[in-house]
């Protein structure tokens, strides 16, 4: 009887996991319908969705999960990619350094402690970037001081798709 009960519980758990998995939205990069009026090649970040869309045209975009600015640290508007860096070094901005004074002044690229991950797309007009992360579980949350965090595999994919001057629009 005990074995039958364990088997029944196992089957129920398996069915529940399958149903739950089928009903949960995908969190990985995926092609999606996208009906906004942006030209192909534009990056659109929808802050409240914690999603980045790379517009490919024809009503389609590639969607990526992202981590975005926490309350009081977010920004909205239009910027342009002004730098592309693989294995970027990171210097904490003054606000981050003030909140976390124990951080070193520079963390070298490739270091496991480097929050920029494997690549960064720097944005015009300030200290912000779209970048990878050394903390993958932070992707999908309100976690940064204004930067956009992506899984390392996703930033590498996006890195190859964009060029200097790519328009980046951040909406609520």
C-alpha angles and dihedrals in degrees: 000000000000092000091049090051092049091048091050091049090049092051092047091049090049092050091046091050091050093049092046092048092050093050098046117091116248114261098194129085110288143164110254141174110266119184104179124116100254124129119245111274095036120127113220119189115196102201098196091050092045087224134129118209123200103200112225097173134241091082092302137113138171109244124207129183112241142182113234139190118302122236111305093011101075127103133195131203142065128314135160132230107258100168141029117198133177116206091001122198114232132219114187112241116243093261093053092045090051091053094042107029093170092069115109117248092244132019111198122237113264093028114133087228093058109110092202093075121202100329144010137202106203119212130222120249103037151350097313131116143170103236148154122259142226088214106060094179088066091068108103095032141095093255117129142075089246104303121118114240124206137177108270092244090052096050089051090051092048091043089061093048100052137062139197110295096030109154116243118194121189115197132178 
